[in-house]
Each structure stands twice: as C-alpha cells, then as structure tokens.
C-alpha cells in the first residue's frame, strides 16, 4: 500500500490551498510541515475537507 506524499502549499491548487489555510487556523503544523491525522488527505479533496471541518465545528 502506497502512502500519499504530502503536497507543499506551492503545489496546491487554489481550492486545496484555501482548505490548507482554513485547517491551519485551528491545527498547528508538525515538524515535518504537515498537519497529520486525516487533514493532509482531506486537503486533496477540498469539498471533503470543507464538509469535515464544518462537521467538526458543529459537534464541538
């Protein structure tokens, strides 16, 4: 099984970058410059990231 290679912000399209910025408001970057957990894969699917972050906000 291959793992995803993290994208750098300069490699992201505008929608991915918007979600990267949104997640960065509540989740600090790790030493390897990734968010970890489910966040890095979510950024590759901006619609999923948008919905999941909103859901997390809703259940808090």
PDBQT receptor file of N, H, CA, C and O in Angstrom, charges set to zero:
ATOM      1  N   UNK A   1       0.843  -1.188   0.000  1.00  0.00    +0.000 N 
ATOM      2  CA  UNK A   1       0.000   0.000   0.000  1.00  0.00    +0.000 C 
ATOM      3  C   UNK A   1       0.882   1.243   0.000  1.00  0.00    +0.000 C 
ATOM      4  O   UNK A   1       1.771   1.381   0.840  1.00  0.00    +0.000 OA
ATOM      5  N   UNK A   2       0.641   2.119  -0.917  1.00  0.00    +0.000 N 
ATOM      6  H   UNK A   2      -0.081   2.007  -1.600  1.00  0.00    +0.000 HD
ATOM      7  CA  UNK A   2       1.404   3.349  -1.027  1.00  0.00    +0.000 C 
ATOM      8  C   UNK A   2       0.738   4.444  -0.213  1.00  0.00    +0.000 C 
ATOM      9  O   UNK A   2      -0.483   4.598  -0.234  1.00  0.00    +0.000 OA
ATOM     10  N   UNK A   3       1.547   5.194   0.497  1.00  0.00    +0.000 N 
ATOM     11  H   UNK A   3       2.539   5.069   0.515  1.00  0.00    +0.000 HD
ATOM     12  CA  UNK A   3       1.024   6.335   1.254  1.00  0.00    +0.000 C 
ATOM     13  C   UNK A   3       1.097   7.585   0.396  1.00  0.00    +0.000 C 
ATOM     14  O   UNK A   3       1.919   7.687  -0.515  1.00  0.00    +0.000 OA
ATOM     15  N   UNK A   4       0.231   8.524   0.699  1.00  0.00    +0.000 N 
ATOM     16  H   UNK A   4      -0.437   8.441   1.439  1.00  0.00    +0.000 HD
ATOM     17  CA  UNK A   4       0.239   9.782  -0.032  1.00  0.00    +0.000 C 
ATOM     18  C   UNK A   4       1.471  10.596   0.339  1.00  0.00    +0.000 C 
ATOM     19  O   UNK A   4       1.886  10.617   1.498  1.00  0.00    +0.000 OA
ATOM     20  N   UNK A   5       2.039  11.246  -0.628  1.00  0.00    +0.000 N 
ATOM     21  H   UNK A   5       1.702  11.228  -1.569  1.00  0.00    +0.000 HD
ATOM     22  CA  UNK A   5       3.143  12.167  -0.385  1.00  0.00    +0.000 C 
ATOM     23  C   UNK A   5       2.527  13.538  -0.147  1.00  0.00    +0.000 C 
ATOM     24  O   UNK A   5       1.696  13.998  -0.930  1.00  0.00    +0.000 OA
ATOM     25  N   UNK A   6       2.936  14.185   0.932  1.00  0.00    +0.000 N 
ATOM     26  H   UNK A   6       3.611  13.812   1.568  1.00  0.00    +0.000 HD
ATOM     27  CA  UNK A   6       2.368  15.488   1.271  1.00  0.00    +0.000 C 
ATOM     28  C   UNK A   6       2.656  16.502   0.179  1.00  0.00    +0.000 C 
ATOM     29  O   UNK A   6       3.747  16.535  -0.390  1.00  0.00    +0.000 OA
ATOM     30  N   UNK A   7       1.658  17.327  -0.104  1.00  0.00    +0.000 N 
ATOM     31  H   UNK A   7       0.771  17.300   0.358  1.00  0.00    +0.000 HD
ATOM     32  CA  UNK A   7       1.824  18.418  -1.054  1.00  0.00    +0.000 C 
ATOM     33  C   UNK A   7       2.286  19.658  -0.299  1.00  0.00    +0.000 C 
ATOM     34  O   UNK A   7       1.836  19.928   0.815  1.00  0.00    +0.000 OA
ATOM     35  N   UNK A   8       3.177  20.394  -0.913  1.00  0.00    +0.000 N 
ATOM     36  H   UNK A   8       3.542  20.175  -1.817  1.00  0.00    +0.000 HD
ATOM     37  CA  UNK A   8       3.587  21.681  -0.362  1.00  0.00    +0.000 C 
ATOM     38  C   UNK A   8       2.565  22.720  -0.817  1.00  0.00    +0.000 C 
ATOM     39  O   UNK A   8       1.946  22.550  -1.867  1.00  0.00    +0.000 OA
ATOM     40  N   UNK A   9       2.377  23.788  -0.050  1.00  0.00    +0.000 N 
ATOM     41  H   UNK A   9       2.880  23.927   0.803  1.00  0.00    +0.000 HD
ATOM     42  CA  UNK A   9       1.385  24.802  -0.435  1.00  0.00    +0.000 C 
ATOM     43  C   UNK A   9       1.573  25.328  -1.865  1.00  0.00    +0.000 C 
ATOM     44  O   UNK A   9       0.592  25.621  -2.547  1.00  0.00    +0.000 OA
ATOM     45  N   UNK A  10       2.812  25.449  -2.315  1.00  0.00    +0.000 N 
ATOM     46  H   UNK A  10       3.610  25.211  -1.761  1.00  0.00    +0.000 HD
ATOM     47  CA  UNK A  10       3.035  25.966  -3.672  1.00  0.00    +0.000 C 
ATOM     48  C   UNK A  10       2.631  24.954  -4.755  1.00  0.00    +0.000 C 
ATOM     49  O   UNK A  10       2.541  25.311  -5.929  1.00  0.00    +0.000 OA
ATOM     50  N   UNK A  11       2.387  23.696  -4.368  1.00  0.00    +0.000 N 
ATOM     51  H   UNK A  11       2.460  23.406  -3.413  1.00  0.00    +0.000 HD
ATOM     52  CA  UNK A  11       1.950  22.671  -5.314  1.00  0.00    +0.000 C 
ATOM     53  C   UNK A  11       0.421  22.524  -5.337  1.00  0.00    +0.000 C 
ATOM     54  O   UNK A  11      -0.118  21.791  -6.166  1.00  0.00    +0.000 OA
ATOM     55  N   UNK A  12      -0.269  23.211  -4.439  1.00  0.00    +0.000 N 
ATOM     56  H   UNK A  12       0.169  23.807  -3.765  1.00  0.00    +0.000 HD
ATOM     57  CA  UNK A  12      -1.720  23.067  -4.315  1.00  0.00    +0.000 C 
ATOM     58  C   UNK A  12      -2.451  24.007  -5.263  1.00  0.00    +0.000 C 
ATOM     59  O   UNK A  12      -1.967  25.089  -5.596  1.00  0.00    +0.000 OA
ATOM     60  N   UNK A  13      -3.632  23.564  -5.689  1.00  0.00    +0.000 N 
ATOM     61  H   UNK A  13      -4.025  22.685  -5.419  1.00  0.00    +0.000 HD
ATOM     62  CA  UNK A  13      -4.482  24.453  -6.483  1.00  0.00    +0.000 C 
ATOM     63  C   UNK A  13      -5.192  25.407  -5.510  1.00  0.00    +0.000 C 
ATOM     64  O   UNK A  13      -5.127  25.200  -4.298  1.00  0.00    +0.000 OA
ATOM     65  N   UNK A  14      -5.858  26.432  -6.013  1.00  0.00    +0.000 N 
ATOM     66  H   UNK A  14      -5.910  26.600  -6.997  1.00  0.00    +0.000 HD
ATOM     67  CA  UNK A  14      -6.475  27.423  -5.110  1.00  0.00    +0.000 C 
ATOM     68  C   UNK A  14      -7.465  26.839  -4.103  1.00  0.00    +0.000 C 
ATOM     69  O   UNK A  14      -7.522  27.296  -2.961  1.00  0.00    +0.000 OA
ATOM     70  N   UNK A  15      -8.247  25.834  -4.509  1.00  0.00    +0.000 N 
ATOM     71  H   UNK A  15      -8.201  25.463  -5.437  1.00  0.00    +0.000 HD
ATOM     72  CA  UNK A  15      -9.216  25.239  -3.594  1.00  0.00    +0.000 C 
ATOM     73  C   UNK A  15      -8.514  24.469  -2.478  1.00  0.00    +0.000 C 
ATOM     74  O   UNK A  15      -8.918  24.547  -1.317  1.00  0.00    +0.000 OA
ATOM     75  N   UNK A  16      -7.467  23.726  -2.827  1.00  0.00    +0.000 N 
ATOM     76  H   UNK A  16      -7.140  23.662  -3.770  1.00  0.00    +0.000 HD
ATOM     77  CA  UNK A  16      -6.706  22.986  -1.815  1.00  0.00    +0.000 C 
ATOM     78  C   UNK A  16      -6.022  23.956  -0.863  1.00  0.00    +0.000 C 
ATOM     79  O   UNK A  16      -6.013  23.739   0.349  1.00  0.00    +0.000 OA
ATOM     80  N   UNK A  17      -5.455  25.013  -1.401  1.00  0.00    +0.000 N 
ATOM     81  H   UNK A  17      -5.462  25.189  -2.386  1.00  0.00    +0.000 HD
ATOM     82  CA  UNK A  17      -4.768  25.995  -0.571  1.00  0.00    +0.000 C 
ATOM     83  C   UNK A  17      -5.734  26.682   0.391  1.00  0.00    +0.000 C 
ATOM     84  O   UNK A  17      -5.372  26.977   1.529  1.00  0.00    +0.000 OA
ATOM     85  N   UNK A  18      -6.943  26.932  -0.056  1.00  0.00    +0.000 N 
ATOM     86  H   UNK A  18      -7.238  26.691  -0.981  1.00  0.00    +0.000 HD
ATOM     87  CA  UNK A  18      -7.952  27.549   0.824  1.00  0.00    +0.000 C 
ATOM     88  C   UNK A  18      -8.247  26.641   2.015  1.00  0.00    +0.000 C 
ATOM     89  O   UNK A  18      -8.361  27.120   3.142  1.00  0.00    +0.000 OA
ATOM     90  N   UNK A  19      -8.369  25.349   1.780  1.00  0.00    +0.000 N 
ATOM     91  H   UNK A  19      -8.276  24.959   0.863  1.00  0.00    +0.000 HD
ATOM     92  CA  UNK A  19      -8.641  24.418   2.874  1.00  0.00    +0.000 C 
ATOM     93  C   UNK A  19      -7.412  24.240   3.764  1.00  0.00    +0.000 C 
ATOM     94  O   UNK A  19      -7.540  24.074   4.977  1.00  0.00    +0.000 OA
ATOM     95  N   UNK A  20      -6.234  24.275   3.169  1.00  0.00    +0.000 N 
ATOM     96  H   UNK A  20      -6.130  24.410   2.183  1.00  0.00    +0.000 HD
ATOM     97  CA  UNK A  20      -4.986  24.210   3.944  1.00  0.00    +0.000 C 
ATOM     98  C   UNK A  20      -4.930  25.388   4.915  1.00  0.00    +0.000 C 
ATOM     99  O   UNK A  20      -4.590  25.221   6.087  1.00  0.00    +0.000 OA
ATOM    100  N   UNK A  21      -5.259  26.556   4.427  1.00  0.00    +0.000 N 
ATOM    101  H   UNK A  21      -5.534  26.691   3.476  1.00  0.00    +0.000 HD
ATOM    102  CA  UNK A  21      -5.264  27.760   5.262  1.00  0.00    +0.000 C 
ATOM    103  C   UNK A  21      -6.333  27.663   6.344  1.00  0.00    +0.000 C 
ATOM    104  O   UNK A  21      -6.096  28.033   7.493  1.00  0.00    +0.000 OA
ATOM    105  N   UNK A  22      -7.503  27.166   5.976  1.00  0.00    +0.000 N 
ATOM    106  H   UNK A  22      -7.696  26.865   5.042  1.00  0.00    +0.000 HD
ATOM    107  CA  UNK A  22      -8.606  27.028   6.941  1.00  0.00    +0.000 C 
ATOM    108  C   UNK A  22      -8.226  26.077   8.069  1.00  0.00    +0.000 C 
ATOM    109  O   UNK A  22      -8.454  26.379   9.240  1.00  0.00    +0.000 OA
ATOM    110  N   UNK A  23      -7.655  24.942   7.727  1.00  0.00    +0.000 N 
ATOM    111  H   UNK A  23      -7.469  24.696   6.776  1.00  0.00    +0.000 HD
ATOM    112  CA  UNK A  23      -7.247  23.964   8.747  1.00  0.00    +0.000 C 
ATOM    113  C   UNK A  23      -6.136  24.539   9.622  1.00  0.00    +0.000 C 
ATOM    114  O   UNK A  23      -6.081  24.265  10.821  1.00  0.00    +0.000 OA
ATOM    115  N   UNK A  24      -5.258  25.333   9.025  1.00  0.00    +0.000 N 
ATOM    116  H   UNK A  24      -5.303  25.556   8.051  1.00  0.00    +0.000 HD
ATOM    117  CA  UNK A  24      -4.160  25.945   9.770  1.00  0.00    +0.000 C 
ATOM    118  C   UNK A  24      -4.608  26.903  10.855  1.00  0.00    +0.000 C 
ATOM    119  O   UNK A  24      -3.825  27.242  11.742  1.00  0.00    +0.000 OA
ATOM    120  N   UNK A  25      -5.857  27.345  10.799  1.00  0.00    +0.000 N 
ATOM    121  H   UNK A  25      -6.493  27.070  10.078  1.00  0.00    +0.000 HD
ATOM    122  CA  UNK A  25      -6.362  28.249  11.827  1.00  0.00    +0.000 C 
ATOM    123  C   UNK A  25      -6.597  27.556  13.162  1.00  0.00    +0.000 C 
ATOM    124  O   UNK A  25      -6.626  28.212  14.204  1.00  0.00    +0.000 OA
ATOM    125  N   UNK A  26      -6.767  26.219  13.140  1.00  0.00    +0.000 N 
ATOM    126  H   UNK A  26      -6.743  25.687  12.294  1.00  0.00    +0.000 HD
ATOM    127  CA  UNK A  26      -7.004  25.504  14.394  1.00  0.00    +0.000 C 
ATOM    128  C   UNK A  26      -6.058  24.317  14.609  1.00  0.00    +0.000 C 
ATOM    129  O   UNK A  26      -6.065  23.720  15.686  1.00  0.00    +0.000 OA
ATOM    130  N   UNK A  27      -5.262  23.972  13.629  1.00  0.00    +0.000 N 
ATOM    131  H   UNK A  27      -5.256  24.457  12.754  1.00  0.00    +0.000 HD
ATOM    132  CA  UNK A  27      -4.361  22.819  13.736  1.00  0.00    +0.000 C 
ATOM    133  C   UNK A  27      -2.946  23.267  13.385  1.00  0.00    +0.000 C 
ATOM    134  O   UNK A  27      -2.694  23.650  12.242  1.00  0.00    +0.000 OA
ATOM    135  N   UNK A  28      -2.016  23.229  14.342  1.00  0.00    +0.000 N 
ATOM    136  H   UNK A  28      -2.221  22.918  15.270  1.00  0.00    +0.000 HD
ATOM    137  CA  UNK A  28      -0.643  23.647  14.028  1.00  0.00    +0.000 C 
ATOM    138  C   UNK A  28       0.069  22.615  13.148  1.00  0.00    +0.000 C 
ATOM    139  O   UNK A  28      -0.225  21.421  13.203  1.00  0.00    +0.000 OA
ATOM    140  N   UNK A  29       0.995  23.098  12.351  1.00  0.00    +0.000 N 
ATOM    141  H   UNK A  29       1.233  24.068  12.307  1.00  0.00    +0.000 HD
ATOM    142  CA  UNK A  29       1.812  22.202  11.543  1.00  0.00    +0.000 C 
ATOM    143  C   UNK A  29       2.763  21.405  12.431  1.00  0.00    +0.000 C 
ATOM    144  O   UNK A  29       3.243  21.902  13.449  1.00  0.00    +0.000 OA
ATOM    145  N   UNK A  30       3.024  20.172  12.033  1.00  0.00    +0.000 N 
ATOM    146  H   UNK A  30       2.634  19.768  11.205  1.00  0.00    +0.000 HD
ATOM    147  CA  UNK A  30       4.005  19.349  12.741  1.00  0.00    +0.000 C 
ATOM    148  C   UNK A  30       5.404  19.724  12.260  1.00  0.00    +0.000 C 
ATOM    149  O   UNK A  30       5.554  20.548  11.358  1.00  0.00    +0.000 OA
ATOM    150  N   UNK A  31       6.408  19.129  12.852  1.00  0.00    +0.000 N 
ATOM    151  H   UNK A  31       6.286  18.460  13.585  1.00  0.00    +0.000 HD
ATOM    152  CA  UNK A  31       7.787  19.436  12.459  1.00  0.00    +0.000 C 
ATOM    153  C   UNK A  31       8.073  19.131  10.998  1.00  0.00    +0.000 C 
ATOM    154  O   UNK A  31       8.908  19.784  10.373  1.00  0.00    +0.000 OA
ATOM    155  N   UNK A  32       7.377  18.135  10.455  1.00  0.00    +0.000 N 
ATOM    156  H   UNK A  32       6.698  17.605  10.964  1.00  0.00    +0.000 HD
ATOM    157  CA  UNK A  32       7.592  17.780   9.048  1.00  0.00    +0.000 C 
ATOM    158  C   UNK A  32       6.743  18.630   8.098  1.00  0.00    +0.000 C 
ATOM    159  O   UNK A  32       6.630  18.317   6.913  1.00  0.00    +0.000 OA
ATOM    160  N   UNK A  33       6.151  19.703   8.621  1.00  0.00    +0.000 N 
ATOM    161  H   UNK A  33       6.243  19.958   9.584  1.00  0.00    +0.000 HD
ATOM    162  CA  UNK A  33       5.354  20.665   7.852  1.00  0.00    +0.000 C 
ATOM    163  C   UNK A  33       4.049  20.076   7.303  1.00  0.00    +0.000 C 
ATOM    164  O   UNK A  33       3.542  20.536   6.280  1.00  0.00    +0.000 OA
ATOM    165  N   UNK A  34       3.515  19.071   7.974  1.00  0.00    +0.000 N 
ATOM    166  H   UNK A  34       3.927  18.698   8.805  1.00  0.00    +0.000 HD
ATOM    167  CA  UNK A  34       2.211  18.517   7.608  1.00  0.00    +0.000 C 
ATOM    168  C   UNK A  34       1.286  18.665   8.807  1.00  0.00    +0.000 C 
ATOM    169  O   UNK A  34       1.739  18.932   9.920  1.00  0.00    +0.000 OA
ATOM    170  N   UNK A  35      -0.008  18.492   8.578  1.00  0.00    +0.000 N 
ATOM    171  H   UNK A  35      -0.376  18.274   7.674  1.00  0.00    +0.000 HD
ATOM    172  CA  UNK A  35      -0.970  18.560   9.675  1.00  0.00    +0.000 C 
ATOM    173  C   UNK A  35      -1.163  17.206  10.334  1.00  0.00    +0.000 C 
ATOM    174  O   UNK A  35      -1.543  17.128  11.502  1.00  0.00    +0.000 OA
ATOM    175  N   UNK A  36      -0.904  16.144   9.590  1.00  0.00    +0.000 N 
ATOM    176  H   UNK A  36      -0.595  16.208   8.641  1.00  0.00    +0.000 HD
ATOM    177  CA  UNK A  36      -1.088  14.801  10.130  1.00  0.00    +0.000 C 
ATOM    178  C   UNK A  36      -2.554  14.428  10.201  1.00  0.00    +0.000 C 
ATOM    179  O   UNK A  36      -3.430  15.128   9.691  1.00  0.00    +0.000 OA
ATOM    180  N   UNK A  37      -2.790  13.294  10.855  1.00  0.00    +0.000 N 
ATOM    181  H   UNK A  37      -2.079  12.726  11.269  1.00  0.00    +0.000 HD
ATOM    182  CA  UNK A  37      -4.155  12.815  11.020  1.00  0.00    +0.000 C 
ATOM    183  C   UNK A  37      -4.891  12.736   9.697  1.00  0.00    +0.000 C 
ATOM    184  O   UNK A  37      -4.293  12.418   8.669  1.00  0.00    +0.000 OA
ATOM    185  N   UNK A  38      -6.160  13.019   9.714  1.00  0.00    +0.000 N 
ATOM    186  H   UNK A  38      -6.646  13.277  10.549  1.00  0.00    +0.000 HD
ATOM    187  CA  UNK A  38      -6.912  12.946   8.460  1.00  0.00    +0.000 C 
ATOM    188  C   UNK A  38      -6.784  14.210   7.611  1.00  0.00    +0.000 C 
ATOM    189  O   UNK A  38      -7.242  14.234   6.468  1.00  0.00    +0.000 OA
ATOM    190  N   UNK A  39      -6.171  15.252   8.154  1.00  0.00    +0.000 N 
ATOM    191  H   UNK A  39      -5.800  15.232   9.083  1.00  0.00    +0.000 HD
ATOM    192  CA  UNK A  39      -6.196  16.550   7.485  1.00  0.00    +0.000 C 
ATOM    193  C   UNK A  39      -5.443  16.584   6.162  1.00  0.00    +0.000 C 
ATOM    194  O   UNK A  39      -5.945  17.150   5.191  1.00  0.00    +0.000 OA
ATOM    195  N   UNK A  40      -4.268  16.003   6.098  1.00  0.00    +0.000 N 
ATOM    196  H   UNK A  40      -3.860  15.543   6.887  1.00  0.00    +0.000 HD
ATOM    197  CA  UNK A  40      -3.498  16.045   4.858  1.00  0.00    +0.000 C 
ATOM    198  C   UNK A  40      -4.231  15.372   3.695  1.00  0.00    +0.000 C 
ATOM    199  O   UNK A  40      -4.283  15.959   2.614  1.00  0.00    +0.000 OA
ATOM    200  N   UNK A  41      -4.798  14.179   3.857  1.00  0.00    +0.000 N 
ATOM    201  H   UNK A  41      -4.756  13.702   4.735  1.00  0.00    +0.000 HD
ATOM    202  CA  UNK A  41      -5.580  13.617   2.748  1.00  0.00    +0.000 C 
ATOM    203  C   UNK A  41      -6.837  14.436   2.427  1.00  0.00    +0.000 C 
ATOM    204  O   UNK A  41      -7.222  14.545   1.263  1.00  0.00    +0.000 OA
ATOM    205  N   UNK A  42      -7.467  15.001   3.439  1.00  0.00    +0.000 N 
ATOM    206  H   UNK A  42      -7.154  14.912   4.385  1.00  0.00    +0.000 HD
ATOM    207  CA  UNK A  42      -8.659  15.807   3.188  1.00  0.00    +0.000 C 
ATOM    208  C   UNK A  42      -8.354  16.989   2.282  1.00  0.00    +0.000 C 
ATOM    209  O   UNK A  42      -9.170  17.346   1.432  1.00  0.00    +0.000 OA
ATOM    210  N   UNK A  43      -7.192  17.595   2.454  1.00  0.00    +0.000 N 
ATOM    211  H   UNK A  43      -6.529  17.305   3.144  1.00  0.00    +0.000 HD
ATOM    212  CA  UNK A  43      -6.824  18.771   1.662  1.00  0.00    +0.000 C 
ATOM    213  C   UNK A  43      -6.822  18.437   0.172  1.00  0.00    +0.000 C 
ATOM    214  O   UNK A  43      -7.101  19.302  -0.658  1.00  0.00    +0.000 OA
ATOM    215  N   UNK A  44      -6.512  17.197  -0.168  1.00  0.00    +0.000 N 
ATOM    216  H   UNK A  44      -6.285  16.494   0.506  1.00  0.00    +0.000 HD
ATOM    217  CA  UNK A  44      -6.519  16.779  -1.583  1.00  0.00    +0.000 C 
ATOM    218  C   UNK A  44      -7.923  16.732  -2.158  1.00  0.00    +0.000 C 
ATOM    219  O   UNK A  44      -8.098  16.723  -3.377  1.00  0.00    +0.000 OA
ATOM    220  N   UNK A  45      -8.910  16.701  -1.301  1.00  0.00    +0.000 N 
ATOM    221  H   UNK A  45      -8.768  16.708  -0.311  1.00  0.00    +0.000 HD
ATOM    222  CA  UNK A  45     -10.320  16.742  -1.714  1.00  0.00    +0.000 C 
ATOM    223  C   UNK A  45     -10.957  17.934  -1.008  1.00  0.00    +0.000 C 
ATOM    224  O   UNK A  45     -11.560  17.770   0.052  1.00  0.00    +0.000 OA
ATOM    225  N   UNK A  46     -10.832  19.128  -1.580  1.00  0.00    +0.000 N 
ATOM    226  H   UNK A  46     -10.342  19.261  -2.441  1.00  0.00    +0.000 HD
ATOM    227  CA  UNK A  46     -11.300  20.332  -0.888  1.00  0.00    +0.000 C 
ATOM    228  C   UNK A  46     -12.756  20.282  -0.425  1.00  0.00    +0.000 C 
ATOM    229  O   UNK A  46     -13.079  20.810   0.639  1.00  0.00    +0.000 OA
ATOM    230  N   UNK A  47     -13.624  19.664  -1.194  1.00  0.00    +0.000 N 
ATOM    231  H   UNK A  47     -13.361  19.235  -2.058  1.00  0.00    +0.000 HD
ATOM    232  CA  UNK A  47     -15.030  19.580  -0.781  1.00  0.00    +0.000 C 
ATOM    233  C   UNK A  47     -15.165  18.729   0.479  1.00  0.00    +0.000 C 
ATOM    234  O   UNK A  47     -15.914  19.082   1.389  1.00  0.00    +0.000 OA
ATOM    235  N   UNK A  48     -14.444  17.611   0.534  1.00  0.00    +0.000 N 
ATOM    236  H   UNK A  48     -13.835  17.324  -0.205  1.00  0.00    +0.000 HD
ATOM    237  CA  UNK A  48     -14.463  16.768   1.728  1.00  0.00    +0.000 C 
ATOM    238  C   UNK A  48     -13.893  17.530   2.923  1.00  0.00    +0.000 C 
ATOM    239  O   UNK A  48     -14.469  17.496   4.010  1.00  0.00    +0.000 OA
ATOM    240  N   UNK A  49     -12.770  18.216   2.729  1.00  0.00    +0.000 N 
ATOM    241  H   UNK A  49     -12.303  18.244   1.845  1.00  0.00    +0.000 HD
ATOM    242  CA  UNK A  49     -12.165  18.997   3.814  1.00  0.00    +0.000 C 
ATOM    243  C   UNK A  49     -13.146  20.034   4.337  1.00  0.00    +0.000 C 
ATOM    244  O   UNK A  49     -13.305  20.194   5.547  1.00  0.00    +0.000 OA
ATOM    245  N   UNK A  50     -13.796  20.731   3.431  1.00  0.00    +0.000 N 
ATOM    246  H   UNK A  50     -13.667  20.601   2.447  1.00  0.00    +0.000 HD
ATOM    247  CA  UNK A  50     -14.754  21.769   3.820  1.00  0.00    +0.000 C 
ATOM    248  C   UNK A  50     -15.875  21.180   4.671  1.00  0.00    +0.000 C 
ATOM    249  O   UNK A  50     -16.230  21.734   5.711  1.00  0.00    +0.000 OA
ATOM    250  N   UNK A  51     -16.422  20.069   4.229  1.00  0.00    +0.000 N 
ATOM    251  H   UNK A  51     -16.134  19.619   3.384  1.00  0.00    +0.000 HD
ATOM    252  CA  UNK A  51     -17.539  19.454   4.950  1.00  0.00    +0.000 C 
ATOM    253  C   UNK A  51     -17.106  18.861   6.292  1.00  0.00    +0.000 C 
ATOM    254  O   UNK A  51     -17.820  18.993   7.286  1.00  0.00    +0.000 OA
ATOM    255  N   UNK A  52     -15.945  18.213   6.327  1.00  0.00    +0.000 N 
ATOM    256  H   UNK A  52     -15.365  18.106   5.520  1.00  0.00    +0.000 HD
ATOM    257  CA  UNK A  52     -15.494  17.576   7.567  1.00  0.00    +0.000 C 
ATOM    258  C   UNK A  52     -15.102  18.612   8.617  1.00  0.00    +0.000 C 
ATOM    259  O   UNK A  52     -15.392  18.431   9.799  1.00  0.00    +0.000 OA
ATOM    260  N   UNK A  53     -14.453  19.683   8.203  1.00  0.00    +0.000 N 
ATOM    261  H   UNK A  53     -14.218  19.830   7.242  1.00  0.00    +0.000 HD
ATOM    262  CA  UNK A  53     -14.101  20.739   9.160  1.00  0.00    +0.000 C 
ATOM    263  C   UNK A  53     -15.376  21.385   9.700  1.00  0.00    +0.000 C 
ATOM    264  O   UNK A  53     -15.476  21.664  10.895  1.00  0.00    +0.000 OA
ATOM    265  N   UNK A  54     -16.342  21.621   8.824  1.00  0.00    +0.000 N 
ATOM    266  H   UNK A  54     -16.261  21.395   7.853  1.00  0.00    +0.000 HD
ATOM    267  CA  UNK A  54     -17.621  22.184   9.286  1.00  0.00    +0.000 C 
ATOM    268  C   UNK A  54     -18.326  21.240  10.250  1.00  0.00    +0.000 C 
ATOM    269  O   UNK A  54     -18.897  21.677  11.249  1.00  0.00    +0.000 OA
ATOM    270  N   UNK A  55     -18.284  19.947   9.950  1.00  0.00    +0.000 N 
ATOM    271  H   UNK A  55     -17.820  19.592   9.138  1.00  0.00    +0.000 HD
ATOM    272  CA  UNK A  55     -18.886  18.954  10.834  1.00  0.00    +0.000 C 
ATOM    273  C   UNK A  55     -18.187  18.951  12.202  1.00  0.00    +0.000 C 
ATOM    274  O   UNK A  55     -18.847  18.908  13.240  1.00  0.00    +0.000 OA
ATOM    275  N   UNK A  56     -16.859  18.996  12.194  1.00  0.00    +0.000 N 
ATOM    276  H   UNK A  56     -16.323  19.031  11.351  1.00  0.00    +0.000 HD
ATOM    277  CA  UNK A  56     -16.119  19.047  13.457  1.00  0.00    +0.000 C 
ATOM    278  C   UNK A  56     -16.473  20.263  14.276  1.00  0.00    +0.000 C 
ATOM    279  O   UNK A  56     -16.591  20.182  15.499  1.00  0.00    +0.000 OA
ATOM    280  N   UNK A  57     -16.641  21.385  13.617  1.00  0.00    +0.000 N 
ATOM    281  H   UNK A  57     -16.544  21.452  12.623  1.00  0.00    +0.000 HD
ATOM    282  CA  UNK A  57     -17.046  22.615  14.301  1.00  0.00    +0.000 C 
ATOM    283  C   UNK A  57     -18.443  22.460  14.886  1.00  0.00    +0.000 C 
ATOM    284  O   UNK A  57     -18.716  22.911  15.999  1.00  0.00    +0.000 OA
ATOM    285  N   UNK A  58     -19.318  21.820  14.130  1.00  0.00    +0.000 N 
ATOM    286  H   UNK A  58     -19.096  21.453  13.226  1.00  0.00    +0.000 HD
ATOM    287  CA  UNK A  58     -20.698  21.622  14.573  1.00  0.00    +0.000 C 
ATOM    288  C   UNK A  58     -20.774  20.754  15.831  1.00  0.00    +0.000 C 
ATOM    289  O   UNK A  58     -21.549  21.061  16.737  1.00  0.00    +0.000 OA
ATOM    290  N   UNK A  59     -19.992  19.685  15.907  1.00  0.00    +0.000 N 
ATOM    291  H   UNK A  59     -19.362  19.435  15.172  1.00  0.00    +0.000 HD
ATOM    292  CA  UNK A  59     -20.112  18.774  17.048  1.00  0.00    +0.000 C 
ATOM    293  C   UNK A  59     -19.337  19.216  18.279  1.00  0.00    +0.000 C 
ATOM    294  O   UNK A  59     -19.477  18.607  19.339  1.00  0.00    +0.000 OA
ATOM    295  N   UNK A  60     -18.539  20.238  18.168  1.00  0.00    +0.000 N 
ATOM    296  H   UNK A  60     -18.425  20.733  17.306  1.00  0.00    +0.000 HD
ATOM    297  CA  UNK A  60     -17.809  20.739  19.354  1.00  0.00    +0.000 C 
ATOM    298  C   UNK A  60     -18.697  21.458  20.286  1.00  0.00    +0.000 C 
ATOM    299  O   UNK A  60     -18.243  21.937  21.325  1.00  0.00    +0.000 OA
TER     300      UNK A  60
